[in-house]
Amino acid sequence: MLRWLVAKAARSIGVLLVSTFAVFSLMFGNGPGIARAVAGLRATDEDVARLVVELGLDRPLPEQYWSWLTGVIHGDLGRSYFTGQSVSSALATRVPVTLGITAVTVALTAVIAVLLGVAAATRGGWVDRGVQFGSVLGTAVPSFIVAIALVFAFAINVRWLPATGYNSPERGIGAWLASITLPTLALLIGSVASAAQQFRAAAIETMSQDFVRTLRARGVAERAVVFRHVLRNSAGPGLTVLSLQVFGVLGGAVFIEQVFAIPGIGQLGNKCAQQGDVPMVMGAVVVTIFVVLIVNFAADLVASLLNPKARAK
């Protein structure tokens, strides 16, 4: 088990280094272009050249990355090129907002997708066809289209929920839930649609195994077969799907936070990308990658505890 954990941790660190270097190279590869965006269109070539040196963009890319990585290890993600604000402090107020919406969305996805997937696999017929049709429809419709429809339906027409804005949990759980309900629903529909299909497929595959037929032949109740054995043996693929949904929800947050004016990572990254504030964008990207890797590692760990055979993969 310890060797497996070390191997998984080493693999995650390797993925983190490779992915951050790739993103860093794309963002910081054009030093004069970055300096031009910071200096403005009216800046002279001499001003741009001076700014390239001031920002350290004239150094070799590996040297720039190593300097940035060293700062990250010490908790310093750099500073904004436009405001001078610490990237770490800017993200500290944004990360909890996005992670809160993501956690609620993924938790609801797990419950609803499992129920729908198991119902479709065990009952078949119109239930199965309905789940598959709903999954295709939910996957096909973009989340921002769903978000706009929800605003018209619940914020404009009936005025049950706020159309925009965010209330932190410190202002009251009720106010917080009201402010994240529509963004969560917009992300939830596509997330459940994708996960339910995967849970259905995993449950059907597990139910076709010999041990399930043996349990039924011995007279074990169908409910016990499904909830004690089928779900447990389907946990590995299911947890993998849920960990991937975290990445999908974080990606969807870029658009959803714009629609609902939610002050999260997605809104910050989108705004700074338009400005050309590369350190801020890089900080948002690296936090997102780190969260995804942590979730994947935790999902693999839980799956290995539920099914020790997963450690051999």
Buried (B, 14 or more C-beta within 10 A) or exposed (E): EEEBBEEBEEBBEEBBEEBBBEBBEEBBEEBBBBBBBBBEEEBEEEBBBBBBEEBEBEBEBEEBBEEBBEBBEEEEBBBBBBEEEBBBEBBEEBBBBBBBBBEBBBEBBBEBBBBBBBBBBBEEEEBBEEBBEBBEEBBEBEBBEBBEEBBEEBBEEEEEBBBEEBBBEEEEEEBBBBBBBBBBBBBBBBBBBBBBBBBBBBBBBBBEEEEBEEBEEEEBEEEEBBEEBBBEBBBBBBBBBBBBBBBBBBBBBBBBBBBBEBBBBBBBBBEBBEBBBBBBBBBBBBBBBBBBBBBBBEBBBBBBEBBEEBBEE
